[in-house]
Amino acid sequence: MQIPQSITLSKSAYRLDGGTMTLHAVTEVGTKCTIQLNQRVFDSYADPGRLYFNEEPVEIRSDAETQIINLLRTASIAAIKRQAGPPENRISKNALILGDDIKEVMGNSPEDNLRKFRDDIIAFVESDEYVQIAKHGIPKRK
């Protein structure tokens, strides 16, 4: 796994599968790359809670993982501007949003979402919960 020296975060994606977050970036030499943290709600999906770099799973508590977290910490942000109209046109006035996390994503600017997803990925990957979920799956609820 080749980890670049620096990246610029340009786009984020939030899937409605339980919270998979993907950051799209460009390296210092112009190569595109992605950093993804899989959802951590449903055990039925493959690899819940796992970190991926360019669609390749990152070994838990490895040097590569540390490099990716440091890469995220130092990443610059230059969001790709959408062609859409004003923020009030991003979602229908009749839409029903069932989660505060989704509502927050829809209400944030692209730059704010990039920062939030970056910070959320760093915080989760550094947690003990990450190791437990990534290695053993979602804990069974009682």
N, C-alpha and C positions, 0 to 999 in steps of 0.2 A: 504494500500500500504506500503510494507516494503522497506525502502531505506537503502542500505548498508552503512557502515562507510567509505569504500574506494573502489575504482575500478581501474583496469588497462585496458585502452583502447587497443583493440587488432586488430580491423578490422573496416573498414568503407564501406558504400555503398551509392551510389548516383544514384537515380532512374531518368529515363528520362521521368518522368510524370509531370515535372514542377519543379523538384528540391527537392523531398523528400530525406532527409539525415538520415541515420541510423548509430549509433555507437554501435558496439558490444564490450562487456567488460566482465571481470571476477572480481568477488568480492574478498574481503580479505580472504574469506573461500572457494574460488574456484567455486562458483556458477556463471553460465553465466547470463548476463543480457543485455538488449538493451535499448537505448535511441533513440527516433525517433522524428524528426520534419517534419511534413507533408508539402508537397509543398504548395506554397502560390501564385500560378498563376491562377489556374482554380477553379472556384467555383463549377463546376460540380462533383468534387471528394469529397468524404466524409471527413468532418472535415479539411478543408484547414487551414494550419498554426497552427495546434494543436500539442502540445508536448505530447509524450507518453513515459511511462516507462514500460518495459516488456509488451508491447501491451495493456496497460491500460491507458486511457486518464488521464492526470494530471490536476487537478483543477487549473484554472487560478488564479494567485496571491495567491496561497495557501502556507502553510508551506511545503508541499511536493515539490512544485515547487522550492521554495527557497533551500531546501535540495538538490535537483537534480542539480541545478545550482552550488551550492557550491561543490558538488561531482565532477562535471565536471571540475571545477576550480582546484581542487587538485588532479585530476586523473593522474596517471602515464601512460606512453605510452610505449607499447612493441608490435609493429606491428608483426603480423604473416607474416612470409616471404613466398612469392609466389614461386612456383616451375618454374615459367616462366624464359625465358632467359633475355638477356640484355634489358634495357628500349626501345631501338629502335625496339625490336621485340614485344612489347606490343600491337601495333596497326599497321595495314597495312599501307605501304607507300602510298597506293592508297585511303585511307580513307578520307572522307570529313567530317570535324567537323564543325557544324553550330553554335556553341556557345562557347564563350570564357571560360565560366565556365566549360564546358565539356572538352575543350582543356587543361585547367589548371589541372583538376582532372587526366586526362590521362598522363600528363607530370610530375606530382608530385610523390614523393616517398610515400609509404604507411604511413610513420610517418608524413610527411608533410600534407597529407590528413586528418589524424586523428586530428592533431592540428588545421587545417583550419576548419574542420567540427565542432569540439568542440567550437572553438572561434565564428564561425558563429551562432551556436545554442544559445550560451550564449548571444551574442549581440542581436539577434532577440527576444528571450524570454524576455529580459530586456526592450525592446522597447515598446512604446505606440502602434505602428503598430501591434505588436503581439496581444495585448488585443483586438484591433478593429477587426482584421481578425479572431482570434480564437473565438470571441463571435458572430460576425455579418457576417462573410464571406468576400469574396473579394469585395472591393468597385467597383461599376459599373463605367466603363469608359465612359466619355462624348464624 
